């Protein structure tokens, strides 16, 4: 959030990809209250943001103030030939152009 505060300006676009909720394998802890802190911080920025994260009910609640899209993608691990179909969420704070 210090980075967002430091570089926040009306013409700034932040791409935010925090650790996924209730997912293992991250070397840095990211307790759930950090998502709430991030959501609250994003409500007050001057710039624009795109945040991508796993589709989790608690995440939907925390970022409910922002519009979002559900994106379908595939997860693969370590170049494995098998993949898993999943959905992710993309939250943002600006009007998207028509598709």
C-alpha positions in Angstrom: 0.0 0.0 0.0 3.0 2.3 0.5 3.8 1.8 -3.2 0.2 2.7 -4.2 0.3 5.8 -1.9 3.6 6.9 -3.3 2.7 6.7 -7.0 -1.0 7.5 -6.8 -2.1 10.2 -9.4 -5.1 10.6 -11.7 -3.2 9.2 -14.7 -1.7 6.2 -12.8 -2.9 2.6 -13.5 -2.0 0.0 -10.9 -2.1 -3.7 -11.7 -2.5 -5.5 -8.4 -2.0 -9.2 -8.0 -2.0 -10.1 -4.3 -1.5 -13.6 -2.9 -4.6 -15.7 -3.6 -6.9 -16.2 -0.7 -6.5 -19.5 1.2 -3.8 -20.7 -1.2 -0.5 -22.3 0.0 3.0 -21.8 -1.3 3.6 -18.1 -0.7 6.8 -17.2 1.1 5.3 -14.1 2.6 2.3 -14.2 4.9 -0.8 -12.3 3.8 -3.4 -12.5 6.5 -7.0 -12.0 5.5 -7.2 -8.6 7.1 -4.7 -7.4 4.5 -7.4 -7.9 1.8 -9.7 -5.6 3.8 -7.0 -3.1 4.3 -6.2 -3.1 0.5 -9.9 -2.8 -0.4 -10.3 0.2 1.9 -7.1 1.8 0.6 -8.2 1.4 -3.0 -11.5 3.3 -2.3 -9.5 6.5 -1.8 -7.0 6.5 -4.6 -6.9 9.0 -7.4 -5.6 6.6 -10.0 -7.1 3.5 -11.6 -6.5 -0.1 -10.7 -7.1 -3.6 -11.9 -6.8 -6.3 -9.3 -6.8 -10.0 -10.2 -7.4 -12.7 -7.6 -8.9 -16.2 -7.1 -12.7 -16.5 -7.1 -13.4 -16.9 -3.4 -16.6 -15.9 -1.6 -14.7 -13.9 1.1 -12.8 -12.0 -1.6 -16.1 -11.2 -3.3 -17.4 -9.7 0.0 -14.2 -7.7 0.7 -14.1 -6.1 -2.7 -17.9 -5.8 -3.2 -17.7 -2.0 -3.5 -16.0 -2.4 -6.9 -17.2 -3.6 -10.2 -15.8 -6.9 -11.3 -15.6 -9.5 -14.1 -15.4 -13.2 -13.7 -12.6 -14.6 -15.9 -12.2 -18.3 -16.9 -8.7 -19.6 -17.1 -6.6 -22.7 -16.7 -4.1 -23.5 -13.9 -1.1 -25.6 -14.6 1.7 -26.3 -12.1 5.4 -26.5 -13.1 4.7 -27.0 -16.8 2.5 -30.0 -16.2 0.5 -31.3 -19.2 -2.7 -31.4 -17.2 -4.5 -28.2 -16.4 -7.5 -27.3 -14.2 -10.3 -25.1 -15.3 -10.9 -22.3 -12.8 -12.4 -18.8 -12.6 -10.7 -15.7 -11.3 -12.0 -12.3 -10.4 -10.9 -9.0 -11.9 -11.9 -5.9 -9.8 -11.4 -2.4 -11.2 -12.5 1.2 -10.5 -13.1 2.6 -13.9 -15.6 2.2 -16.8 -14.6 -0.6 -19.2 -14.9 0.1 -22.9 -17.7 -1.9 -24.6 -16.7 -5.5 -25.6 
